[in-house]
Amino acid sequence: MATRQELSEFLSEVELRAYKQALFAVQDEHAALDIVQDSMMKLVEKYSDKPLSEIPPLFQRILQNTIRDFYRRQKSRSLWVTLFSSFIPDSDDRETGTDIPESLPVAPDFGCKNNPGTAAEQSQIIELISQAIENLPPRQREAFLLRYWEEMDVSETARVMDCSEGSVKTHCSRAAHTLAALLESKGIK
């Protein structure tokens, strides 16, 4: 059974990576924060009695399921909005302003503080990689992030994704080839 301190340390350690995973999946900063918070709450409420060794894959499974739940809710909401939008009168007086999500200031530490050119170049490469990951199909992105970002092995990833190990390997291979081709087209090898 994980102690309260161990659980707290795990959550603080995984927080930023989980946020980035959710952000890649839903591409909305506020929704990604909600997803991570909900996932952490579910872990603590329902699974705090599990041993510490079971917590990381369990958390990843909860996170991926919470992301899927988000998409299900969005699909359901968009259906109802579409159905009822015909009842809303058109009005020229209505403001059509859009809310631009505030970005979270995350200062990357590249260890290149003395060389601004290298730091800028690395920052651009990381941004290109992030955009490329966002454009991957959801299952490829999920497999890629679990395997290479969360450093899970194939069997752990298969359990989290609820698929076979062969599917994980296929998704990872396709994701790696897609990312490599996209980055090569941008001049990055």
Rosetta constraint file for C-alpha pairs under 8 A:
AtomPair CA 1 CA 48 HARMONIC 7.30 0.50
AtomPair CA 1 CA 49 HARMONIC 5.09 0.50
AtomPair CA 1 CA 50 HARMONIC 4.96 0.50
AtomPair CA 1 CA 51 HARMONIC 4.06 0.50
AtomPair CA 1 CA 52 HARMONIC 6.41 0.50
AtomPair CA 2 CA 6 HARMONIC 5.97 0.50
AtomPair CA 2 CA 7 HARMONIC 6.16 0.50
AtomPair CA 2 CA 48 HARMONIC 6.60 0.50
AtomPair CA 2 CA 49 HARMONIC 6.53 0.50
AtomPair CA 2 CA 50 HARMONIC 6.30 0.50
AtomPair CA 2 CA 51 HARMONIC 5.10 0.50
AtomPair CA 2 CA 52 HARMONIC 4.80 0.50
AtomPair CA 3 CA 7 HARMONIC 6.18 0.50
AtomPair CA 4 CA 8 HARMONIC 6.11 0.50
AtomPair CA 5 CA 9 HARMONIC 6.11 0.50
AtomPair CA 6 CA 10 HARMONIC 6.11 0.50
AtomPair CA 6 CA 52 HARMONIC 7.47 0.50
AtomPair CA 7 CA 11 HARMONIC 6.21 0.50
AtomPair CA 7 CA 44 HARMONIC 7.94 0.50
AtomPair CA 7 CA 48 HARMONIC 7.51 0.50
AtomPair CA 7 CA 52 HARMONIC 7.59 0.50
AtomPair CA 8 CA 12 HARMONIC 6.24 0.50
AtomPair CA 9 CA 13 HARMONIC 6.05 0.50
AtomPair CA 10 CA 14 HARMONIC 6.15 0.50
AtomPair CA 11 CA 15 HARMONIC 5.78 0.50
AtomPair CA 11 CA 40 HARMONIC 7.18 0.50
AtomPair CA 14 CA 18 HARMONIC 5.96 0.50
AtomPair CA 15 CA 19 HARMONIC 6.16 0.50
AtomPair CA 15 CA 36 HARMONIC 7.46 0.50
AtomPair CA 16 CA 20 HARMONIC 6.25 0.50
AtomPair CA 17 CA 21 HARMONIC 6.21 0.50
AtomPair CA 17 CA 150 HARMONIC 7.96 0.50
AtomPair CA 18 CA 22 HARMONIC 6.19 0.50
AtomPair CA 18 CA 36 HARMONIC 6.34 0.50
AtomPair CA 18 CA 63 HARMONIC 7.60 0.50
AtomPair CA 19 CA 23 HARMONIC 5.98 0.50
AtomPair CA 19 CA 32 HARMONIC 6.03 0.50
AtomPair CA 19 CA 33 HARMONIC 6.27 0.50
AtomPair CA 19 CA 36 HARMONIC 5.99 0.50
AtomPair CA 20 CA 24 HARMONIC 6.04 0.50
AtomPair CA 20 CA 32 HARMONIC 7.90 0.50
AtomPair CA 21 CA 25 HARMONIC 6.30 0.50
AtomPair CA 21 CA 145 HARMONIC 7.14 0.50
AtomPair CA 22 CA 26 HARMONIC 6.07 0.50
AtomPair CA 22 CA 27 HARMONIC 7.70 0.50
AtomPair CA 22 CA 32 HARMONIC 4.89 0.50
AtomPair CA 22 CA 33 HARMONIC 7.76 0.50
AtomPair CA 22 CA 35 HARMONIC 6.87 0.50
AtomPair CA 22 CA 36 HARMONIC 7.08 0.50
AtomPair CA 22 CA 63 HARMONIC 7.89 0.50
AtomPair CA 22 CA 67 HARMONIC 6.82 0.50
AtomPair CA 23 CA 27 HARMONIC 4.89 0.50
AtomPair CA 23 CA 28 HARMONIC 6.06 0.50
AtomPair CA 23 CA 29 HARMONIC 6.04 0.50
AtomPair CA 23 CA 31 HARMONIC 7.91 0.50
AtomPair CA 23 CA 32 HARMONIC 5.06 0.50
AtomPair CA 24 CA 130 HARMONIC 7.82 0.50
AtomPair CA 24 CA 133 HARMONIC 7.02 0.50
AtomPair CA 24 CA 134 HARMONIC 5.05 0.50
AtomPair CA 25 CA 67 HARMONIC 7.28 0.50
AtomPair CA 25 CA 134 HARMONIC 6.96 0.50
AtomPair CA 25 CA 138 HARMONIC 6.86 0.50
AtomPair CA 25 CA 141 HARMONIC 7.85 0.50
AtomPair CA 26 CA 31 HARMONIC 7.17 0.50
AtomPair CA 26 CA 32 HARMONIC 6.61 0.50
AtomPair CA 26 CA 67 HARMONIC 7.51 0.50
AtomPair CA 27 CA 32 HARMONIC 7.54 0.50
AtomPair CA 27 CA 134 HARMONIC 7.73 0.50
AtomPair CA 28 CA 32 HARMONIC 6.02 0.50
AtomPair CA 28 CA 101 HARMONIC 7.78 0.50
AtomPair CA 29 CA 33 HARMONIC 6.25 0.50
AtomPair CA 29 CA 101 HARMONIC 6.84 0.50
AtomPair CA 29 CA 102 HARMONIC 7.96 0.50
AtomPair CA 29 CA 103 HARMONIC 7.34 0.50
AtomPair CA 30 CA 34 HARMONIC 6.29 0.50
AtomPair CA 30 CA 101 HARMONIC 7.44 0.50
AtomPair CA 31 CA 35 HARMONIC 6.09 0.50
AtomPair CA 32 CA 36 HARMONIC 6.24 0.50
AtomPair CA 33 CA 37 HARMONIC 6.13 0.50
AtomPair CA 34 CA 38 HARMONIC 5.99 0.50
AtomPair CA 35 CA 39 HARMONIC 6.05 0.50
AtomPair CA 35 CA 63 HARMONIC 7.24 0.50
AtomPair CA 35 CA 66 HARMONIC 6.21 0.50
AtomPair CA 35 CA 67 HARMONIC 6.60 0.50
AtomPair CA 35 CA 70 HARMONIC 7.77 0.50
AtomPair CA 36 CA 40 HARMONIC 6.14 0.50
AtomPair CA 36 CA 63 HARMONIC 6.82 0.50
AtomPair CA 37 CA 41 HARMONIC 6.14 0.50
AtomPair CA 38 CA 42 HARMONIC 6.13 0.50
AtomPair CA 38 CA 66 HARMONIC 7.51 0.50
AtomPair CA 39 CA 43 HARMONIC 6.21 0.50
AtomPair CA 39 CA 59 HARMONIC 7.19 0.50
AtomPair CA 39 CA 62 HARMONIC 5.80 0.50
AtomPair CA 39 CA 63 HARMONIC 5.30 0.50
AtomPair CA 39 CA 66 HARMONIC 6.51 0.50
AtomPair CA 40 CA 44 HARMONIC 6.24 0.50
AtomPair CA 40 CA 59 HARMONIC 7.51 0.50
AtomPair CA 41 CA 45 HARMONIC 5.92 0.50
AtomPair CA 42 CA 46 HARMONIC 5.79 0.50
AtomPair CA 42 CA 47 HARMONIC 7.54 0.50
AtomPair CA 42 CA 62 HARMONIC 7.51 0.50
AtomPair CA 43 CA 47 HARMONIC 5.16 0.50
AtomPair CA 43 CA 48 HARMONIC 6.52 0.50
AtomPair CA 43 CA 58 HARMONIC 7.86 0.50
AtomPair CA 43 CA 59 HARMONIC 6.38 0.50
AtomPair CA 43 CA 62 HARMONIC 7.32 0.50
AtomPair CA 44 CA 48 HARMONIC 4.98 0.50
AtomPair CA 47 CA 55 HARMONIC 7.98 0.50
AtomPair CA 50 CA 54 HARMONIC 6.51 0.50
AtomPair CA 50 CA 55 HARMONIC 6.88 0.50
AtomPair CA 51 CA 55 HARMONIC 6.82 0.50
AtomPair CA 52 CA 56 HARMONIC 7.83 0.50
AtomPair CA 54 CA 58 HARMONIC 6.18 0.50
AtomPair CA 55 CA 59 HARMONIC 5.88 0.50
AtomPair CA 56 CA 60 HARMONIC 6.32 0.50
AtomPair CA 57 CA 61 HARMONIC 6.22 0.50
AtomPair CA 57 CA 156 HARMONIC 6.68 0.50
AtomPair CA 57 CA 157 HARMONIC 7.98 0.50
AtomPair CA 57 CA 160 HARMONIC 6.47 0.50
AtomPair CA 58 CA 62 HARMONIC 6.26 0.50
AtomPair CA 58 CA 160 HARMONIC 7.39 0.50
AtomPair CA 59 CA 63 HARMONIC 6.05 0.50
AtomPair CA 60 CA 64 HARMONIC 6.13 0.50
AtomPair CA 60 CA 160 HARMONIC 6.39 0.50
AtomPair CA 61 CA 65 HARMONIC 6.13 0.50
AtomPair CA 61 CA 159 HARMONIC 7.96 0.50
AtomPair CA 61 CA 160 HARMONIC 4.63 0.50
AtomPair CA 61 CA 161 HARMONIC 7.00 0.50
AtomPair CA 62 CA 66 HARMONIC 6.05 0.50
AtomPair CA 63 CA 67 HARMONIC 6.26 0.50
AtomPair CA 64 CA 68 HARMONIC 6.30 0.50
AtomPair CA 64 CA 142 HARMONIC 7.98 0.50
AtomPair CA 64 CA 160 HARMONIC 7.74 0.50
AtomPair CA 64 CA 161 HARMONIC 7.62 0.50
AtomPair CA 65 CA 69 HARMONIC 6.12 0.50
AtomPair CA 66 CA 70 HARMONIC 6.20 0.50
AtomPair CA 67 CA 71 HARMONIC 6.54 0.50
AtomPair CA 68 CA 72 HARMONIC 6.32 0.50
AtomPair CA 69 CA 73 HARMONIC 6.17 0.50
AtomPair CA 70 CA 74 HARMONIC 6.15 0.50
AtomPair CA 71 CA 75 HARMONIC 6.11 0.50
AtomPair CA 72 CA 76 HARMONIC 6.24 0.50
AtomPair CA 73 CA 77 HARMONIC 6.00 0.50
AtomPair CA 74 CA 78 HARMONIC 6.00 0.50
AtomPair CA 75 CA 79 HARMONIC 6.29 0.50
AtomPair CA 76 CA 80 HARMONIC 6.52 0.50
AtomPair CA 77 CA 81 HARMONIC 6.05 0.50
AtomPair CA 78 CA 82 HARMONIC 5.94 0.50
AtomPair CA 79 CA 83 HARMONIC 6.20 0.50
AtomPair CA 80 CA 84 HARMONIC 6.10 0.50
AtomPair CA 81 CA 85 HARMONIC 5.64 0.50
AtomPair CA 82 CA 86 HARMONIC 7.50 0.50
AtomPair CA 84 CA 88 HARMONIC 7.22 0.50
AtomPair CA 110 CA 119 HARMONIC 6.46 0.50
AtomPair CA 110 CA 122 HARMONIC 7.69 0.50
AtomPair CA 112 CA 116 HARMONIC 6.91 0.50
AtomPair CA 112 CA 118 HARMONIC 6.55 0.50
AtomPair CA 112 CA 119 HARMONIC 5.46 0.50
AtomPair CA 113 CA 119 HARMONIC 7.06 0.50
AtomPair CA 115 CA 119 HARMONIC 6.40 0.50
AtomPair CA 116 CA 120 HARMONIC 5.97 0.50
AtomPair CA 117 CA 121 HARMONIC 6.13 0.50
AtomPair CA 118 CA 122 HARMONIC 6.11 0.50
AtomPair CA 119 CA 123 HARMONIC 6.05 0.50
AtomPair CA 120 CA 124 HARMONIC 6.23 0.50
AtomPair CA 121 CA 125 HARMONIC 6.28 0.50
AtomPair CA 122 CA 126 HARMONIC 6.11 0.50
AtomPair CA 123 CA 127 HARMONIC 6.19 0.50
AtomPair CA 124 CA 128 HARMONIC 6.19 0.50
AtomPair CA 125 CA 129 HARMONIC 6.18 0.50
AtomPair CA 125 CA 188 HARMONIC 7.89 0.50
AtomPair CA 126 CA 130 HARMONIC 6.07 0.50
AtomPair CA 127 CA 131 HARMONIC 6.18 0.50
AtomPair CA 128 CA 132 HARMONIC 6.12 0.50
AtomPair CA 128 CA 183 HARMONIC 7.43 0.50
AtomPair CA 129 CA 133 HARMONIC 6.11 0.50
AtomPair CA 129 CA 179 HARMONIC 7.62 0.50
AtomPair CA 129 CA 183 HARMONIC 7.36 0.50
AtomPair CA 130 CA 134 HARMONIC 6.22 0.50
AtomPair CA 131 CA 135 HARMONIC 6.42 0.50
AtomPair CA 132 CA 136 HARMONIC 6.67 0.50
AtomPair CA 132 CA 179 HARMONIC 6.18 0.50
AtomPair CA 132 CA 182 HARMONIC 7.02 0.50
AtomPair CA 132 CA 183 HARMONIC 7.79 0.50
AtomPair CA 133 CA 141 HARMONIC 6.35 0.50
AtomPair CA 133 CA 179 HARMONIC 7.22 0.50
AtomPair CA 134 CA 141 HARMONIC 7.51 0.50
AtomPair CA 136 CA 140 HARMONIC 6.22 0.50
AtomPair CA 136 CA 141 HARMONIC 5.49 0.50
AtomPair CA 136 CA 175 HARMONIC 6.77 0.50
AtomPair CA 136 CA 178 HARMONIC 7.76 0.50
AtomPair CA 137 CA 141 HARMONIC 6.07 0.50
AtomPair CA 138 CA 142 HARMONIC 6.03 0.50
AtomPair CA 139 CA 143 HARMONIC 6.11 0.50
AtomPair CA 139 CA 171 HARMONIC 6.79 0.50
AtomPair CA 140 CA 144 HARMONIC 5.94 0.50
AtomPair CA 140 CA 171 HARMONIC 4.66 0.50
AtomPair CA 140 CA 172 HARMONIC 6.10 0.50
AtomPair CA 140 CA 174 HARMONIC 7.06 0.50
AtomPair CA 140 CA 175 HARMONIC 5.43 0.50
AtomPair CA 141 CA 145 HARMONIC 6.03 0.50
AtomPair CA 141 CA 175 HARMONIC 6.85 0.50
AtomPair CA 142 CA 146 HARMONIC 6.10 0.50
AtomPair CA 142 CA 161 HARMONIC 7.86 0.50
AtomPair CA 143 CA 147 HARMONIC 6.01 0.50
AtomPair CA 143 CA 157 HARMONIC 6.84 0.50
AtomPair CA 143 CA 161 HARMONIC 7.56 0.50
AtomPair CA 143 CA 168 HARMONIC 6.03 0.50
AtomPair CA 143 CA 171 HARMONIC 6.12 0.50
AtomPair CA 143 CA 172 HARMONIC 5.75 0.50
AtomPair CA 144 CA 148 HARMONIC 5.81 0.50
AtomPair CA 144 CA 149 HARMONIC 7.36 0.50
AtomPair CA 144 CA 171 HARMONIC 7.30 0.50
AtomPair CA 144 CA 172 HARMONIC 5.13 0.50
AtomPair CA 144 CA 175 HARMONIC 6.48 0.50
AtomPair CA 144 CA 176 HARMONIC 7.63 0.50
AtomPair CA 145 CA 149 HARMONIC 4.78 0.50
AtomPair CA 145 CA 150 HARMONIC 6.30 0.50
AtomPair CA 146 CA 150 HARMONIC 4.80 0.50
AtomPair CA 146 CA 151 HARMONIC 6.36 0.50
AtomPair CA 146 CA 152 HARMONIC 5.91 0.50
AtomPair CA 146 CA 157 HARMONIC 6.21 0.50
AtomPair CA 147 CA 151 HARMONIC 4.93 0.50
AtomPair CA 147 CA 152 HARMONIC 4.86 0.50
AtomPair CA 147 CA 153 HARMONIC 6.22 0.50
AtomPair CA 147 CA 154 HARMONIC 7.03 0.50
AtomPair CA 147 CA 157 HARMONIC 6.58 0.50
AtomPair CA 147 CA 172 HARMONIC 7.71 0.50
AtomPair CA 148 CA 152 HARMONIC 7.25 0.50
AtomPair CA 152 CA 156 HARMONIC 5.88 0.50
AtomPair CA 152 CA 157 HARMONIC 6.00 0.50
AtomPair CA 153 CA 157 HARMONIC 6.18 0.50
AtomPair CA 154 CA 158 HARMONIC 6.08 0.50
AtomPair CA 154 CA 165 HARMONIC 5.93 0.50
AtomPair CA 154 CA 168 HARMONIC 6.63 0.50
AtomPair CA 154 CA 169 HARMONIC 7.27 0.50
AtomPair CA 155 CA 159 HARMONIC 6.28 0.50
AtomPair CA 155 CA 165 HARMONIC 5.95 0.50
AtomPair CA 156 CA 160 HARMONIC 6.26 0.50
AtomPair CA 157 CA 161 HARMONIC 6.02 0.50
AtomPair CA 157 CA 165 HARMONIC 7.79 0.50
AtomPair CA 157 CA 168 HARMONIC 6.94 0.50
AtomPair CA 158 CA 162 HARMONIC 5.64 0.50
AtomPair CA 158 CA 163 HARMONIC 5.13 0.50
AtomPair CA 158 CA 164 HARMONIC 5.56 0.50
AtomPair CA 158 CA 165 HARMONIC 5.31 0.50
AtomPair CA 158 CA 167 HARMONIC 7.80 0.50
AtomPair CA 158 CA 168 HARMONIC 6.06 0.50
AtomPair CA 159 CA 163 HARMONIC 6.68 0.50
AtomPair CA 159 CA 164 HARMONIC 7.97 0.50
AtomPair CA 163 CA 167 HARMONIC 6.41 0.50
AtomPair CA 163 CA 168 HARMONIC 7.24 0.50
AtomPair CA 164 CA 168 HARMONIC 6.57 0.50
AtomPair CA 165 CA 169 HARMONIC 6.31 0.50
AtomPair CA 166 CA 170 HARMONIC 6.16 0.50
AtomPair CA 167 CA 171 HARMONIC 6.03 0.50
AtomPair CA 168 CA 172 HARMONIC 6.05 0.50
AtomPair CA 169 CA 173 HARMONIC 5.98 0.50
AtomPair CA 170 CA 174 HARMONIC 6.11 0.50
AtomPair CA 171 CA 175 HARMONIC 6.03 0.50
AtomPair CA 172 CA 176 HARMONIC 6.03 0.50
AtomPair CA 173 CA 177 HARMONIC 6.17 0.50
AtomPair CA 174 CA 178 HARMONIC 6.04 0.50
AtomPair CA 175 CA 179 HARMONIC 6.03 0.50
AtomPair CA 176 CA 180 HARMONIC 5.97 0.50
AtomPair CA 177 CA 181 HARMONIC 6.08 0.50
AtomPair CA 178 CA 182 HARMONIC 6.12 0.50
AtomPair CA 179 CA 183 HARMONIC 6.01 0.50
AtomPair CA 180 CA 184 HARMONIC 5.92 0.50
AtomPair CA 180 CA 189 HARMONIC 7.68 0.50
AtomPair CA 181 CA 185 HARMONIC 6.14 0.50
AtomPair CA 182 CA 186 HARMONIC 6.59 0.50
AtomPair CA 183 CA 187 HARMONIC 6.46 0.50
AtomPair CA 183 CA 188 HARMONIC 5.20 0.50
AtomPair CA 183 CA 189 HARMONIC 6.91 0.50
AtomPair CA 184 CA 188 HARMONIC 4.92 0.50
AtomPair CA 184 CA 189 HARMONIC 5.53 0.50
